[in-house]
Each structure stands twice: as C-alpha cells, then as structure tokens.
Amino acid sequence: MLEQQGVIRISVFVTIFLLMAAIEAWRPARQAQIKKRVRWQANLAMVVVSALVGRVVLPATVVGVALWAQSHGYGLFHQVAVPGWLVLGLSLLVLDCTIYWQHRLFHQIPLLWRLHRVHHADSHVDTTTGLRFHPLEIALSLFVKAAMVLILGIPALAVLIFEVALNGFAIFNHANIRLPQAIDDKVGWFVITQRLHRIHHSQYGLETNRNFGFSVSWWDRLFKSFCARGKLTDYNLKIGQRDCPATNRNARLWTLLVMPFKRQKTGTNSSNKQKVKQ
C-alpha cells in the first residue's frame, strides 16, 4: 500500500473531486458571484504552487518522516508494546485532533490568520475552495504533522490513511451541495457537512470561529466550537471576507499569494478579533 501511495492519493483525490464537482454542477446549493473559470484557475493553481513548496520544505513527505522514525525507533509508539490496530486507531485520532487545533490556532493567532485568510477570502465555497490554501500555510501544516509523527512514532500507514481522508473530506465538505435538512442534522452528529462548513465560511466572525473540523464534528462538540445553525439560513448566508469583495481581481493567483503580506483594513470581520467563547 505504501509503495502505491502516489497512485492511491491521486485516485482518491480525482474520484472525490469529480464526483463532488458533478453533483454541485447538477444541483448547486448556491450561485457564485463571479465566473467559475476565474475562481477555478486561481484555486487549482494554488494547489500546484503549494505542492511544489511542500516538496521543497519536506522532500521526504510526512510518510517518509514516519518511515524514518520507525527505522530509528523514534517516538512513543515505538517504545511501548501496543497492538498494531490500537496504534493505528490512536494515531488517526491524534492526527485529526491535531489538525482541529491547528485550524483553530490559525484563526486565533493574527500572524497565522493572515495566511489562513486566503482560504476564507473566497467569495464562494465549492470543491476548489477545499484546495485553496496559501503555500506557507501548507508548509507549516506539514511541519506540524511531521512533529506529531516524530513525537509519537505514528506509523506510515496511519499517515497515509489520514492524509488521503483529510484531502477527501476537505473536498467533500466544501462542495457546493446541500443535503435535506433532516439528513444533514443526523449526518452532522458525526461528520462536518457542507452546510455546517459553510457556517464556518460566514462573514460573521463569531460563526467563522465555529465548526473547525475538516472531517468529524465531535472535536467541535467536545471543545465547544460547534454551531448547528447560522445567524442566517444557508440560502442567505454571506460567505467570504467583507474587505475582499467578489471581483475577478481578488480571485487571481497573484492576489491570493500576496494577500497575507498586505495590510488588512480595520473594521473587517478578521477572525482572530472574535474568538470562540469557552
């Protein structure tokens, strides 16, 4: 499985992306304010740039770090006698919880929010939004995951499963589709649905600081950041950042790349100014 990780990653990615893109084209939940071609060109280009940056900052990949830790006996799981199935399960839980807190900190620490704001500045949410992250945020995320792998000795198989699932869920819950409300409420007990994640992309700061989970919803419920209903309905929810209106210029690749280095206007819905109350 590890030997075929490239094929597995690409196959799962393409399958989920095409499926979600087809459904949202067939029955879109919301209408975009600018043309799909403009947004998709920049969002997909960000994937390429981020992948190149990732290869530079961590050529071995996180899976490679896990294999290196295993060969040298680094990490907690390599020092204790724990059944393999339990190590796999605990590793997936720890990695998912880590990404939850990473996401939350990217909202609450102003310097990190500058990077993550590129993701939230999208005026529409669809399959490509789940791929639109600044390359520096991707690089930092790689280091966070690699650090957890080294500390705990997380096996390479767990890393591969987690990263494939993380990418798949990011595409799934950003898709521009809407489940029937009754089904959405039931599924939302376990998984962050499209509607729940759109609340996270709200222009209202207190909602932007809710529903941090990329996959399961139980971390948000456990750490008191879950929001089942937004201030507005899903049909009327205002998405994006107020100081980044829906224009072709704001959707271009260069604009997204330099966005963290530009001064943010005061009086906007900067996420870190309205933190989650616990």
N, C-alpha and C positions, 0 to 999 in steps of 0.2 A: 504493500500500500504506500509506504513512504517512497519507494522507488518510482512510483507513478504519481507522486503528489502534484506535479505540474499538470498532468492530464486531468486529474481529479478536480483541481482548483478551477481550471478553465471550463471543464464540462459542466460542473455545478453552477458556476457563475453565468455562463451563457444560457443554460437551460432556464434558470430562475429569472434572469433578466428578460429573455424573450417572452416567457410566459406572462410575467407581470406587465411588460410593455404591451403585449397583445390585449390583455384584459382591460388595461386602462385606456387603450385606444378604442376598444369596443364599447365600454361603459365607464367613461371618466366620471370621477366624483366631482371634480371642479374644473373650471376652464382657466387656462393660463392667460396672463395679461400680455405676454409677448410670444412671438412665434417659437414653436418647438425647435426649429432648426437653429436658432440663435442660442438658446439655452443649452441644447444638447451638445453643440460643437464645443462650447467652453467647458461644460461639466465633464464630458468624456475626455477632453484634452487634459483636464486636471488629473484624471486617472493615470494617464500616460506619464505626466510630469512627476506625480507622486511615486509611481512605480520606479522611475529612473532614480529619484532621490533615495528611495528605500534601498535600492541596490548599492548605492554609493555609501550610505551611512551604516548599513548592515548587510554586507555582501553574502554572509553565510545564511541569512534569514533566521527567523526565530526557531524554526525547526532545526536548523543547523546548530544553533546555540544549545538546544535541548540534547542533540546527539553528542555534542562536545561535553556537556555537563555529565551525561551518562557515562561516557568513556573515561572521564576523570573522577567519577564518583562524587561530584559536587551536588549539593542540595539535600534538603531534609529527607525526601523520599528515598534517596539512595543510601541513607544512613540507618534507616529503621526497617524492620521486617513488616511490610504491609502488603496484603494481597493485591495483585495487579489490577483487578477490577475496581477495588476501592481507591487505589491511587488514581486511576483514570477518572472515576466519578468526582473525587475531591478536586482533582486538577481542573476539570471543566467548571466546577462551581467557583473555585478560586479565581480563575481567569475571567469568568463572567462578572463576578463581583468587582474585580479589579477594574474592568472596563466601565462598569457602572460608576465607580468613584472617580475614575479618570475623567469621564464625561462630566460629572458633577463639578469637579475642580476646574475644568476648562470653562465652566460658566461662572465660577465664583472668584477666580483669580484674574484680575484685569489683564495682565500680560498674556495669559493663556486664552482669555476670551477674545482678544484681538485676532488670534489665529482661528478659533472656532467660529467666530462671527461670519467668516467666509461661507461656511455651511448654512448658517441661518439667514444670510442675506439673500438667498434665493427667493424670488417673489412667488414661486410656485413649488409645490412638492410633488415629485414623481420619481420614477425609478432611478433617474440620473442624479437626483439630489442625494440619494444614498451613497453616491460615489464621489460627491463633490466635497473634498476636504483639502485644506491647504497642505502642500508638501511638508512644511515644517511641523504641522500637527501630526501627520503620518509618521514622520521621523521620530518625534517624541513618543508616540504610541508604541513604536517598535522597541524603543529603549525600555519603556515601562514593562512591556510583555517579556522582553528578554531578561530584565531584572528579576521578575517573578519566577521565571523558568530556572534561573541560576540559584535563587534563594531556596526554592522548594524542590528543585530537581524534577520538574514536571517532564514527563516523558514526551518524546517527539510525536507519538501517535495522538496524544491529547491535544497538543498544539495544533496539529494538522486538522483534527476534527473541529476544534474550536474556531480556528480562523476561517475554515470553509463555512461553518454555521454562521459566524459573525457576518461575513460578507453576504450570505444568503438572506439573513434576517434584515440586514440594512436595506437591501433592495426591496424585500417584501413589505416592510412597514413604511417605506417611503412611497410605495406605489400609489398612484392617483386613482384609487378604487375605494368603494365604500361597502362594507358588509351591512346586511339588515341589522337594525339596532338590537334586536333581541339576540341575534347570534353574536354580534360584536360584544355585548355585555358578558356573555358566557365565555367567549374566547379570551376576552380581556382579563379574566381572572388568572390566566396563565401566560398569555403572550401579549406583547405590545402590538395592538392592531394599527391599521393605517389611521383610523380616526383618532386614537389615543396619541399617536405620534404627531399628528397634525396639531394637536393642542400644544405640544412641545415647540412647534414652529410658529406659535402665535406671536403677534406683535405686542401682546400684553405681557409685560415682564414677569409677572407672578405665574403665568402659565408657561412661559419659556423655561422657567425653573421647576418644571414638573415633568414626570414621565421620562426620566433619563435612560431607562433601559433600552437596549437595542434589540433584545430578544424577549426574555421573560419579564413579567411585570412584578414578580414577587420582591425584587430588591426595592422597587419604589414603594411597595406596600410596607415592607419591613422598615425602611428608613424614612418613612413619612413624606415621600415626594410624589405620591400617586394622585392623579387627578382624573376622575371618571367623566366629568363634564366640563366643558369650557364655558367662559362667560357668554360667548355667542355659540350658536349652533354650528355644526360642521359645514353647513351650506354658506354661512355668513362669516366664518372665521377669517380674520385678517392675518395673512401669513407674511413673514419676512421681517425686515427691519425698516422702521419709518424713515430713516435718513438714507435709505438705499432704494429709491423708487424703481418700479418695473420699467426700465428702459433698456434698449439694446446695448448701450454703452456700459451699463452696470452689469451686464451679463457676459461681457467679453473676458477672455482668458487673462489678458494683461491686467485688467481691472481687478480680477479676483486675486491674482498673485501679489499685487502691491497693496491691496486693501489693508492688511494688518499694520502697514508702516505709515498709513495716513492718519492724521488726527481725526478722531471721531467727534462729530458735532455734539454739543451739550444739549440736554433736554430730550435725548432719544431714549429708546427702551433698552439701553445697554443691560444685558442680562445680569451682570455682577452687581448692579445697583439695587436689584430687588431679589434678595436671596431667599431661599426656602426657609420658612419658619419651622422649627422643630419643637 
